[in-house]
Amino acid sequence: MNWLMVNKGSFAIQEFFDDLIKLPKELADITSDAGKKYSELRIDVRNHIDQQTLNATVLGGLTNPHNKHYQQIFAKVFWNL
């Protein structure tokens, strides 16, 4: 997987694996698994997800999203990915 969503310091991907969130219903045009929790997916789909590699860049210590200096750091990191 090449995506990572951050939700108030916790990783949404882990919340998905823990059945705390569902796949977006907007995926309905490409999969019948839209709106399902991880545990509700067929075993072959879960196995496929489990075998994927997640590449992530984690930035720690940047606690104020309104700080201009932090915003510049995030922008530089984003453009270098």
JOVEN-V595120 format. One record per pair of residues at least 12 apart in sequence whose ideal C-beta (glycine too) atoms are under 10 Angstrom apart, sorted by the first residue. I is the first residue (numbers start at 1). J is the second residue. D is the distance in whole Angstrom. If there is no record, write none. Layout:
i=[I I]
j=[J J]
d=[D D]
This chain:
i=[1 1 1 1 1 1 1 2 2 2 2 2 3 3 3 4 4 4 4 4 5 6 6 6 7 7 9 9 11 11 11 13 13 13 13 15 16 16 16 17 17 17 17 17 17 18 18 18 19 19 19 19 19 20 20 21 21 22 22 22 22 22 22 23 23 23 23 23 23 31 33 38 55 57 57 57 57 59 59 59 61 62 62]
j=[13 49 52 53 54 55 56 52 53 54 55 56 54 55 56 54 55 56 57 58 21 56 58 59 20 21 60 63 54 56 58 38 49 54 56 38 37 38 49 37 38 39 46 49 50 37 38 39 36 37 38 39 40 37 38 37 38 34 35 36 37 38 40 35 36 37 38 40 41 45 45 50 81 77 78 80 81 73 74 77 73 74 77]
d=[7 8 5 7 5 8 9 9 9 8 6 9 8 9 9 7 8 5 8 9 9 10 9 9 10 9 10 9 9 8 9 10 10 7 9 10 8 5 9 10 5 9 9 9 9 9 8 9 10 5 6 5 8 8 9 8 9 8 5 6 5 9 8 6 6 8 9 9 8 9 6 10 9 6 9 9 7 7 7 7 10 7 10]
